[in-house]
Amino acid sequence: MAIPSDQSYIKKVIDVENKQLTYFTEKSQTELNKEESHKLFFNLSIKQILENISAVFVAIVNELVSGQDNSFKDYIMIFFKDNRMIYIGLLIIIVAFFIYIVDITG
């Protein structure tokens, strides 16, 4: 039985470490992709959508009453940050639906 040289041993260790690094990198990347797909609007449950609408509304109100001197463009950009447009649109549709229901029943 031959004793392995230092270079061949180091090469084997580096190969094993590279394989492990590749495995864990791919695994973490697939988990990140899975998390990202769960964050997409179409993959959210109704409860999560309503929670996000609430969080967006609170964030908008907080930014509007923050007391900072903003230009008109800054005020408009408050409504267009991140995914706020989707939730603002949904909120407008929900409010319009409730107004319609109140109008036809009254």
Secondary structure as UniProt FT lines:
FT   HELIX           6..39
FT   HELIX           41..43
FT   HELIX           46..64
FT   HELIX           72..80
FT   TURN            82..83
FT   HELIX           84..105
//
